[in-house]
Amino acid sequence: MLQLMMFLMLNLMIMTLFMFHPLIMSMILLMMIILIVLSNIFLIKFCWFSYIIFIIMIGGVLIIFTYMTSIASNESFKFNKNIIFFTVLIFLLMLIFFNFNFIEFQDNINSSFFLKYFNFPINMMMIFLFIYLYLTLIACVKITNFNQGPLRQKL
């Protein structure tokens, strides 16, 4: 189940490369956030950390959504059928060739709760979140370049 979610996240990341409308990209981002939170719940079996990540990232998506709807409100959605076919094909191939194994943790009384975040199965999710936040930071810096300023000027 967890590996299927990882492949779905990878599929969504590949899909963002082919999307150009900011509202579609924010919807893909919302789906990725939900998959990250669900996989985090499956790995850690502790909902508070996932809830905090969800609230923080949804707040960021709402800000981006508001900003982009004010800029690109009149653009029309253009769905490319080849991209949709490509993503469905990749998803079906993943379902066919994928070995579904469920991951179970053995809870040890002596192990610390916070060490679980940096051990093997969860550290991949944490590295993914670090890279995701870093790429988001780079995108925000590129959008608001010092020479060009914000996309919408003050009135």
N, C-alpha and C positions, 0 to 999 in steps of 0.2 A: 504494500500500500504506500509506504513511504517513498520507495524508489519510483513508483508510478507518479507520485506528486513531484518528485525531482525532475522526471522527464517532462511532465506537463509544464513545469516552470522553464525548463530549457526550451521547450516548444514555444512558449509565450515570448521568451527573450528573442528567439529567432524571428518570430512574427513581428516584433516591434521594429526590426530592421527594414521591413517592407511597408510599414504603415507611415503615412505622412500627415494625417489629420491629428491634431493634438487631442481631440476628444476621444478618438478611438484609442490613442496611446494611453490616455488616462484610464480608460476602461480596462485595458490590458494590465496596466499597473495595479488597478484595484483587484483584478483576478489573481495577480502574482502575490499581492499582500495577503489575500485570503489563503492561498496555498502555502505561503510561508508560515502563517500562524497555525494552520492545521497540521503541517508537518512538525512544527515546533511542539505542539500539544502531544502528538504521537510519540515524539522522541523523549520529551522530558516528563510527560504526564503531570505537569504542573501548569495550571492555566493562567496564573497571575502574570508571569513574564510575557506570555503570548498576548494577553489582554493589553498590557502596557505597550507592547510593540504595535499592536493593531490600532490603538487609540492614537499613538504618535504618528504613524504612517497615514492613517485616514485623515488626520488633521492636515498633513502636508499635501495629500491628494486634493483635499477640498480647496486649499489655497491655490494650487496649480490649476485646478478646474475653474475656479472663479477668474483667475488671471487669463487663462486661455479663452474662456467664453467671451470675455470682454474684448479680446483681440480678434479672434477668428469666429465671430458669431455668424457671419454670412457665408462661410465656406460650406460647400456641399460634400457629403460623404461619397467617396468613390471606392467601391469594393472591387478588388481585382479577383476574378474567379480563379485564376491560376494559383494565387497565393492561398486562397481558401482550400482548393484542392490539394495543394502541397502540404498544408498543415494537417488536413484530415488524413492524408496518406501516411505521413510520418506518425501520427497518433495510432493509426491502425497497425502499422508495422511494429510499433513499440508494444502494442497489446499482443501481437502474434508471437514475437520473438523474445519476449521478456519473461524471466523466471520470477514468479511472485513468491517472495519469502517475507514473512513477517518478522520484524525485529522486536525482541523482548529484552528488557533489562533485568538484571538480577540486582535487586536493591540490597546493598550492603549497609549495615547499621553504622559501621565505622567510616564510611565514605562521606565526604562533605558534599552538600547539595550543589555548591557553586563549582566544584570540580567537574560536575557532569557537563557543564557548558563547554569545557575545553578538552574532553575526551573524544574518542574517535567518531562515533556517529554524529554527534552534535557539532563538533568543531567544523565540519563541512558547511553546515547551515550558518554558523557564525561567520566563517570566512566569506560565504556568499553575501551575507548581510553587510559585512564591512566593504566588500567590493561594490555592492549596490549603492551604499551611501556615498562612497568615494566617487563613483561615476555620476551620481546625482549632484554632488558638489561641483564637479568639473562642468557639468551641463549648465548649472546655475551661473557659474563664473563666466562661461562662454556666452550665455545669453545676455548677461549684464556686463559686457566688456566695458572697461573704463573709458575707452574712446567713444563708444556708441551710446552708452547709458541704457536706461530701461527701454523696453519695447514701446511703451505708451508714455508720451510726454505729459508733463504736468500742464494743467489748463490754466 
